[in-house]
Each structure stands twice: as C-alpha cells, then as structure tokens.
C-alpha cells in the first residue's frame, strides 16, 4: 500500500517540529513530574468485585465502541485471560482463589493513568499528555504511528488499529476524560453495581484505602497498589490476596518511568533528525514497489490475454475443421443417395 502525500507531509512536519530551535517536544520529558494537585483517580476494591462485566458494558456504551462477539452478560469469557483491545478499553478477568475454590477473585484491567506515564515520556510529538484531571489523554492528530508508547508501557495497555489502513490510532482507556470534565463519573464507575469502583481525588482515595486496611487488616493485603508503583498511578487497588496472584506486576519498583526511558530518549534527537530522510526513502521505495507491481500485473494480464486468444483461435480452427468434415460427409451422403435413387430408373430405361 502506498503512503499518501498528505500522510507523508503530516509525518514530515511532526518530525521537524522537534528540530526547530527552542522546541521542547523532547526536553520537556526530561524532568520529574509529581502529578497535578487535586487530580482525580479511581479506587478499585477487588474484594467487592463480583465479576458481572457491567463495567465493560458501561465503558463500551459511553465510548461508543463496537459491541463484542459475546454479549456482556455472557460470563464464559472470564474463563480465559484477556487484555484490552481496540474496541475494549477495559476487561474483567477471573482468578481462582487458593483459600476457597468456590469463590473466585476478579480483577478489572484498563489503563492505570500513571502520574508520570511512560507513553507520554517516550512520545516525541506529545501525542500523549497527563491531564490535570488525572487522565492520560491521546491526540491522534499529531501521532506518527511509531508505537513506541506500546513498547514503553509496563502494563501492556496501548493497542494499535492495525486493521485501519488510512488513519490508524493508538487506543486505550481515556478515564472518560470528556465525562469527568463535565462533572460525570467514568462509565465503568457509574455502571458498577457493587461499589467496587470509587471515583474521586487521588489523595482522598488513598485515605479511604488506608482506612479500609486499618479497619479490616485480616481482610486486605497491607498495600495500595498504584500508590507508588512506577512513581504512582491514578488507578489505585485494594486486594485480599497477594497482587501477583491476580495478575499484577510486582517487579516494577517505585521509580517513575522517566528514569528508565531517559537513556533511550537521549537518542531520540538523532532518530528524529534522520526521520525525514527515512520517510523519503520509504516513500520512494514504496512508489518503486508499486510501479514494479503494476508493470508485472500488466505484463501478466497481457500474457493471459494472448494465451486466451491463442486458445480461442485453436478452438475455432478445430470447430471449423469439424464443421468442414461434417459438411463433406453430408455432401458424400447426398451424392450416394442420389446415385442410389438414380440406379432403378436406369434399369427401367434399359428394359423398355
């Protein structure tokens, strides 16, 4: 598939933005960010979750996503481990309980909206940004499709629209940014019937979580996942079992993503400087491939036409030959019949 001129110029422009003197598209990522004061977040208490998938349905509705193959009331999908996708910003997974096999444990998966997101740190065109609301928002209009964000995310959340040929986007949970700016709850929180999800200021949610652990120490693991992991996230979690038993990573540490990506970011200026050259070469190569493909296709079509014509001529010759033989046989039959008819008349003439 060829690259359109419009898309090429868009990529070229995006790459050159970071080459202009004084531009901070790269250098703006090389600092520590402690988060916006009073930013929002969600506290998810896994001990209250009943695995009903109502959060999935709510997310699907408010984001106007494509309906899944199986309806949301079909809980058989919980039998397999799932991850988020282009049309599913959040998914529910089920895990067996080691203490009571009759009571499985459920875990909701979606973007954690890190305080200092790895996706934003590695994005040299600022397609990802941390908003004051707590959400990590995405601007598809400046995205160049490098998908570095997918590699950088420690939670493996961003996905890519590979099936969209002309305008693919990176897709993930938005924390329902448009809704929370209007004073509404995120779709999943609003749909939860068991109050396993609570939306509010992150600092208030931490207080609620600590209070729950304090009141019921035997019920909860003494840890709030997301408080410090990767520098902290806007999604916070409580659990009654060790977090690794329900699919959480416990190897991330408390350092923000920037400390892991700074080395890679130092090479970005050189990469970006070569980006237009690479794109020009890719564009030329694509055009040459297209031209060669068209020429080969045209040659193949011509050969096919010539072969079909030859076969048609041969069939016509055969048909005419058969027709000539049939005609000749018909003439011979007619002559023999005429001679046979004439023979009795000749005998009658001789007798008279």
Secondary structure, DSSP 4 states (H G I P E B T S, - for coil): -PPPHHHHHHHHHHHHHTTSTT--TTGGGSS-----TT-EEEEEEGGG-----HHHHHHHHHTTPPPPSS-TT-GGGGGS----BTTBS-EEEEE--SS-TTS-EEEEE----BTT-HHHHH-TT--EEE-TTS-EEE-TTT-----HHHHH-TT---EE-TT-SSS--EE---TTHHHHHTTPPPHHHHH-SS--EEEEEHHHHHHHHHHHHHHTTTTS-S--BTSSGGG-BSEEEE-SS-GGGGT----S-SS-THHHHHHHHTTHHHHHHHHHHHHHHHHHHHHHHHHHHHHHHHHHHHHHHHHHHHHHHHHHHHHHHHHHHHHHHHHHHHHHHHHHHHHHHHHHHHH-
